[in-house]
Amino acid sequence: MELNLPTYLTLLRIVLIPVLVVLFYLPWPNAHVACALVFTIAGLTDWLDGYLARRMNLTTRFGAFLDPVADKLMVAVTLVLIVQADPSPFVAIAAAIIIGREITIASLREWMAEIGQRKKVAVSELGKWKTTAQMVSITLLLLGMDVWRETLQNLGQFLILLAAGLTLWSMVIYLRAAMPAFSQNFKNELVDKAK
């Protein structure tokens, strides 16, 4: 396991998760603003670790594995906290879609890697837009718990629904890209059973 600056930034993102959870439940007037700041720092480290890894040629297999894990953990934990604090049906449905999609695509990528087809489900531009919409909406929802409540909550809810739509759209694209591999694998298993 090779550790370098981008990997340390990714690990920092994971360390920030319990910090965010503790801040979320502190009885401070602006605790959720602090959470939004931690979440924003995590989002910036996500961009920075990828940029540094590519720019400085520091990409590693461990970093490529850990980076999406850190992202998905931070997003999932924060969405659960937001839904628990404000159980709006729209936000809850969007959170379920986002978390469910992340589990589905992570499993799909693992399976595609096992059969040597990982590149067919590599991160796309739509995936980057989806991630941006998620990060901005979650930040706004956190901020809206303490400041400019109605405005930020409404904007955050709109963006989380947009993120959920982009999430579903990107999932369909990934599943369609994987469909030939599904079909071929299914045919191979039928042939093997017939022998």
MIKOL-911703 format. One record per residue (C-alpha): x, y, z; residue in one letter. Coordinates in nm, 4 decimals, decimal comma. Example, Ala and Ser with C-alpha at 12.3 -4.5 7.8 and 13.67 -1.06 7.14 Angstrom:
{px:1,2300&py:-0,4500&pz:0,7800&r:A};
{px:1,3670&py:-0,1060&pz:0,7140&r:S};
// end
This chain:
{px:0,0000&py:0,0000&pz:0,0000&r:M};
{px:0,1568&py:0,3233&pz:-0,1183&r:E};
{px:0,0684&py:0,6454&pz:0,0639&r:L};
{px:0,1304&py:0,9856&pz:-0,0919&r:N};
{px:-0,0149&py:1,3364&pz:-0,0656&r:L};
{px:-0,3339&py:1,2620&pz:-0,2660&r:P};
{px:-0,3937&py:0,9492&pz:-0,0567&r:T};
{px:-0,3440&py:1,1438&pz:0,2663&r:Y};
{px:-0,6029&py:1,3966&pz:0,1457&r:L};
{px:-0,8432&py:1,1105&pz:0,0788&r:T};
{px:-0,7790&py:0,9694&pz:0,4262&r:L};
{px:-0,8422&py:1,3177&pz:0,5683&r:L};
{px:-1,1872&py:1,3039&pz:0,4088&r:R};
{px:-1,2613&py:0,9825&pz:0,5957&r:I};
{px:-1,1325&py:1,1312&pz:0,9235&r:V};
{px:-1,3624&py:1,4317&pz:0,8719&r:L};
{px:-1,6733&py:1,2084&pz:0,8751&r:I};
{px:-1,6851&py:1,1564&pz:1,2545&r:P};
{px:-1,5912&py:1,5236&pz:1,3003&r:V};
{px:-1,8955&py:1,6211&pz:1,0927&r:L};
{px:-2,1217&py:1,3839&pz:1,2892&r:V};
{px:-2,0058&py:1,5234&pz:1,6251&r:V};
{px:-2,0503&py:1,8825&pz:1,5053&r:L};
{px:-2,3975&py:1,7996&pz:1,3730&r:F};
{px:-2,5217&py:1,7063&pz:1,7195&r:Y};
{px:-2,3473&py:1,9764&pz:1,9211&r:L};
{px:-2,5947&py:2,2211&pz:2,0785&r:P};
{px:-2,4330&py:2,5249&pz:1,9187&r:W};
{px:-2,6401&py:2,7890&pz:1,7405&r:P};
{px:-2,4371&py:2,7469&pz:1,4196&r:N};
{px:-2,3318&py:2,3829&pz:1,4460&r:A};
{px:-2,4749&py:2,3051&pz:1,1018&r:H};
{px:-2,2805&py:2,5920&pz:0,9473&r:V};
{px:-1,9673&py:2,4263&pz:1,0890&r:A};
{px:-2,0859&py:2,0973&pz:0,9333&r:C};
{px:-2,1282&py:2,2707&pz:0,5989&r:A};
{px:-1,7727&py:2,4033&pz:0,6303&r:L};
{px:-1,6370&py:2,0536&pz:0,7069&r:V};
{px:-1,8370&py:1,9096&pz:0,4164&r:F};
{px:-1,7031&py:2,1818&pz:0,1845&r:T};
{px:-1,3460&py:2,1109&pz:0,2959&r:I};
{px:-1,4074&py:1,7425&pz:0,2219&r:A};
{px:-1,5388&py:1,8319&pz:-0,1237&r:G};
{px:-1,2348&py:2,0480&pz:-0,1928&r:L};
{px:-0,9983&py:1,7689&pz:-0,0859&r:T};
{px:-1,1842&py:1,5394&pz:-0,3274&r:D};
{px:-1,1056&py:1,7750&pz:-0,6143&r:W};
{px:-0,7517&py:1,8461&pz:-0,4898&r:L};
{px:-0,6453&py:1,4845&pz:-0,4408&r:D};
{px:-0,7535&py:1,3940&pz:-0,7942&r:G};
{px:-0,5852&py:1,7010&pz:-0,9401&r:Y};
{px:-0,2584&py:1,6338&pz:-0,7551&r:L};
{px:-0,2604&py:1,2641&pz:-0,8387&r:A};
{px:-0,2914&py:1,3401&pz:-1,2108&r:R};
{px:-0,0679&py:1,6477&pz:-1,2154&r:R};
{px:0,2151&py:1,4945&pz:-1,0134&r:M};
{px:0,1709&py:1,1447&pz:-1,1549&r:N};
{px:0,0926&py:1,0067&pz:-0,8099&r:L};
{px:-0,1974&py:0,7797&pz:-0,9007&r:T};
{px:-0,2000&py:0,4476&pz:-0,7185&r:T};
{px:-0,4344&py:0,1514&pz:-0,7161&r:R};
{px:-0,5011&py:0,2070&pz:-0,3455&r:F};
{px:-0,5824&py:0,5743&pz:-0,4060&r:G};
{px:-0,8134&py:0,4844&pz:-0,6953&r:A};
{px:-0,9948&py:0,2431&pz:-0,4641&r:F};
{px:-1,0068&py:0,4706&pz:-0,1583&r:L};
{px:-1,1143&py:0,7951&pz:-0,3287&r:D};
{px:-1,4687&py:0,6886&pz:-0,4270&r:P};
{px:-1,5117&py:0,5068&pz:-0,0946&r:V};
{px:-1,4335&py:0,8285&pz:0,0955&r:A};
{px:-1,6723&py:1,0276&pz:-0,1245&r:D};
{px:-1,9588&py:0,7838&pz:-0,0885&r:K};
{px:-1,9137&py:0,7526&pz:0,2877&r:L};
{px:-1,9134&py:1,1304&pz:0,3364&r:M};
{px:-2,2215&py:1,1806&pz:0,1165&r:V};
{px:-2,4171&py:0,8871&pz:0,2629&r:A};
{px:-2,3472&py:0,9782&pz:0,6261&r:V};
{px:-2,4341&py:1,3440&pz:0,5693&r:T};
{px:-2,7561&py:1,2594&pz:0,3847&r:L};
{px:-2,8645&py:1,0309&pz:0,6685&r:V};
{px:-2,7992&py:1,3115&pz:0,9182&r:L};
{px:-2,9964&py:1,5624&pz:0,7091&r:I};
{px:-3,2953&py:1,3284&pz:0,6667&r:V};
{px:-3,2903&py:1,2431&pz:1,0371&r:Q};
{px:-3,2952&py:1,6127&pz:1,1325&r:A};
{px:-3,5541&py:1,7183&pz:0,8744&r:D};
{px:-3,7512&py:1,4195&pz:0,7455&r:P};
{px:-3,8873&py:1,5881&pz:0,4338&r:S};
{px:-4,0255&py:1,3226&pz:0,1957&r:P};
{px:-3,8542&py:1,4872&pz:-0,1025&r:F};
{px:-3,5137&py:1,4890&pz:0,0632&r:V};
{px:-3,5646&py:1,1356&pz:0,1991&r:A};
{px:-3,6534&py:0,9995&pz:-0,1463&r:I};
{px:-3,3607&py:1,1830&pz:-0,3054&r:A};
{px:-3,1261&py:1,0508&pz:-0,0347&r:A};
{px:-3,2506&py:0,6943&pz:-0,0869&r:A};
{px:-3,1977&py:0,7254&pz:-0,4628&r:I};
{px:-2,8469&py:0,8693&pz:-0,4214&r:I};
{px:-2,7326&py:0,6149&pz:-0,1628&r:I};
{px:-2,8957&py:0,3243&pz:-0,3484&r:G};
{px:-2,7337&py:0,4277&pz:-0,6754&r:R};
{px:-2,3917&py:0,4548&pz:-0,5140&r:E};
{px:-2,4200&py:0,1005&pz:-0,3757&r:I};
{px:-2,5451&py:-0,0300&pz:-0,7113&r:T};
{px:-2,2737&py:0,1339&pz:-0,9214&r:I};
{px:-1,9967&py:0,0424&pz:-0,6764&r:A};
{px:-2,1093&py:-0,3208&pz:-0,6979&r:S};
{px:-2,1369&py:-0,2983&pz:-1,0761&r:L};
{px:-1,7841&py:-0,1574&pz:-1,1034&r:R};
{px:-1,6488&py:-0,4333&pz:-0,8804&r:E};
{px:-1,8183&py:-0,7012&pz:-1,0914&r:W};
{px:-1,7034&py:-0,5397&pz:-1,4171&r:M};
{px:-1,3465&py:-0,5285&pz:-1,2821&r:A};
{px:-1,3665&py:-0,9005&pz:-1,2041&r:E};
{px:-1,4504&py:-0,9776&pz:-1,5659&r:I};
{px:-1,1933&py:-0,7312&pz:-1,7047&r:G};
{px:-1,4459&py:-0,4732&pz:-1,8265&r:Q};
{px:-1,3924&py:-0,1971&pz:-1,5655&r:R};
{px:-1,3260&py:0,0760&pz:-1,8245&r:K};
{px:-1,6802&py:0,0412&pz:-1,9615&r:K};
{px:-1,8163&py:0,1857&pz:-1,6366&r:V};
{px:-1,5481&py:0,4461&pz:-1,5656&r:A};
{px:-1,6545&py:0,7841&pz:-1,4248&r:V};
{px:-1,8216&py:1,0004&pz:-1,6902&r:S};
{px:-1,8786&py:1,3746&pz:-1,7275&r:E};
{px:-2,2395&py:1,3226&pz:-1,6179&r:L};
{px:-2,1075&py:1,1564&pz:-1,3024&r:G};
{px:-1,9025&py:1,4685&pz:-1,2299&r:K};
{px:-2,2091&py:1,6924&pz:-1,2763&r:W};
{px:-2,4063&py:1,4604&pz:-1,0494&r:K};
{px:-2,1367&py:1,4824&pz:-0,7820&r:T};
{px:-2,1260&py:1,8631&pz:-0,8071&r:T};
{px:-2,5048&py:1,8886&pz:-0,7706&r:A};
{px:-2,4915&py:1,6559&pz:-0,4684&r:Q};
{px:-2,2139&py:1,8493&pz:-0,2976&r:M};
{px:-2,3759&py:2,1898&pz:-0,3501&r:V};
{px:-2,7223&py:2,0699&pz:-0,2460&r:S};
{px:-2,5953&py:1,8995&pz:0,0698&r:I};
{px:-2,3966&py:2,2095&pz:0,1646&r:T};
{px:-2,7043&py:2,4287&pz:0,1168&r:L};
{px:-2,9241&py:2,1912&pz:0,3167&r:L};
{px:-2,6743&py:2,1982&pz:0,6037&r:L};
{px:-2,6427&py:2,5768&pz:0,5950&r:L};
{px:-3,0200&py:2,6144&pz:0,5714&r:G};
{px:-3,0626&py:2,4466&pz:0,9087&r:M};
{px:-2,9040&py:2,7512&pz:1,0765&r:D};
{px:-2,9085&py:3,0519&pz:0,8407&r:V};
{px:-3,1461&py:3,1847&pz:0,5717&r:W};
{px:-3,3541&py:2,8800&pz:0,6491&r:R};
{px:-3,6350&py:2,9005&pz:0,3975&r:E};
{px:-3,4262&py:3,0231&pz:0,1043&r:T};
{px:-3,1387&py:2,7786&pz:0,1469&r:L};
{px:-3,3653&py:2,4849&pz:0,2336&r:Q};
{px:-3,5792&py:2,5425&pz:-0,0766&r:N};
{px:-3,2743&py:2,5811&pz:-0,3003&r:L};
{px:-3,1066&py:2,2800&pz:-0,1375&r:G};
{px:-3,4190&py:2,0662&pz:-0,1821&r:Q};
{px:-3,4464&py:2,1668&pz:-0,5476&r:F};
{px:-3,0804&py:2,0819&pz:-0,6079&r:L};
{px:-3,0997&py:1,7498&pz:-0,4194&r:I};
{px:-3,3919&py:1,6497&pz:-0,6417&r:L};
{px:-3,1891&py:1,7558&pz:-0,9460&r:L};
{px:-2,8951&py:1,5525&pz:-0,8120&r:A};
{px:-3,1245&py:1,2511&pz:-0,7659&r:A};
{px:-3,2414&py:1,2876&pz:-1,1271&r:G};
{px:-2,8820&py:1,3080&pz:-1,2521&r:L};
{px:-2,8004&py:1,0115&pz:-1,0286&r:T};
{px:-3,0704&py:0,7969&pz:-1,1902&r:L};
{px:-2,9729&py:0,9116&pz:-1,5377&r:W};
{px:-2,6056&py:0,8286&pz:-1,4831&r:S};
{px:-2,7004&py:0,4900&pz:-1,3342&r:M};
{px:-2,9010&py:0,4050&pz:-1,6458&r:V};
{px:-2,6030&py:0,5020&pz:-1,8648&r:I};
{px:-2,3679&py:0,2815&pz:-1,6608&r:Y};
{px:-2,6112&py:-0,0107&pz:-1,6660&r:L};
{px:-2,6560&py:0,0223&pz:-2,0427&r:R};
{px:-2,2777&py:0,0259&pz:-2,0874&r:A};
{px:-2,2550&py:-0,2924&pz:-1,8796&r:A};
{px:-2,5451&py:-0,4694&pz:-2,0537&r:M};
{px:-2,3321&py:-0,6413&pz:-2,3226&r:P};
{px:-2,1084&py:-0,7811&pz:-2,0466&r:A};
{px:-2,4179&py:-0,8995&pz:-1,8560&r:F};
{px:-2,5507&py:-1,0704&pz:-2,1677&r:S};
{px:-2,2175&py:-1,2327&pz:-2,2517&r:Q};
{px:-2,1641&py:-1,3499&pz:-1,8949&r:N};
{px:-2,5167&py:-1,4939&pz:-1,8843&r:F};
{px:-2,4591&py:-1,6794&pz:-2,2133&r:K};
{px:-2,1257&py:-1,8124&pz:-2,0870&r:N};
{px:-2,2885&py:-1,9423&pz:-1,7685&r:E};
{px:-2,5632&py:-2,1144&pz:-1,9702&r:L};
{px:-2,3018&py:-2,2790&pz:-2,1920&r:V};
{px:-2,1019&py:-2,3895&pz:-1,8873&r:D};
{px:-2,4115&py:-2,5415&pz:-1,7277&r:K};
{px:-2,5021&py:-2,7181&pz:-2,0482&r:A};
{px:-2,1645&py:-2,8960&pz:-2,0601&r:K};
// end
